[in-house]
Amino acid sequence: MATGERDLDELAQRVGRLLEAQGLRLTTAESCTGGWIAKVLTDVPGCSRWFERGLVTYSNAAKVDLLDVPSGSLLRYGAVSREVAAAMARGALARAAVEMSVAVTGIAGPEGGSPAKPVGLVWLAWYRAGSLPVTEEAHFQGEREGIRRQAVVAALHGLIKFLR
């Protein structure tokens, strides 16, 4: 196993231990990471005790249909925004009937960026039932895969921080 894969595996195991210790179940809502967060988490043996499901909602239509993201938010703020990330996290939690969700939406490139929203811009959101979503804006550097990997790492670190 490569060092980067080992690091992701260790983070995923930490997330799993925290979720299990608190009796929580998790769902993911992913856009630019394409299911990578769910893949890393489900690589952990015994994850079925704390992982419910992962949704890849790459298109705006999928965000609306599967996560109930308001189409008005997509039009007003764009898919890569605090508002949409938070709506994705809320929708994933509601649809999965679990206690915790993480959502990510961003521009992994190499195309699709603009001066206002450059390649590498990622919005993450974490949401626990009974609380408000916590969002974070990140700006990652590198090529597409590197940006996506950094987003996965940020999502896992955020879960660990949120669960402590």
Helices and strands as residue ranges (DSSP letters): H 3-22, E 26-30, H 36-42, G 47-49, E 51-56, H 60-67, H 71-77, H 82-96, E 100-106, E 121-128, E 134-139, H 144-163
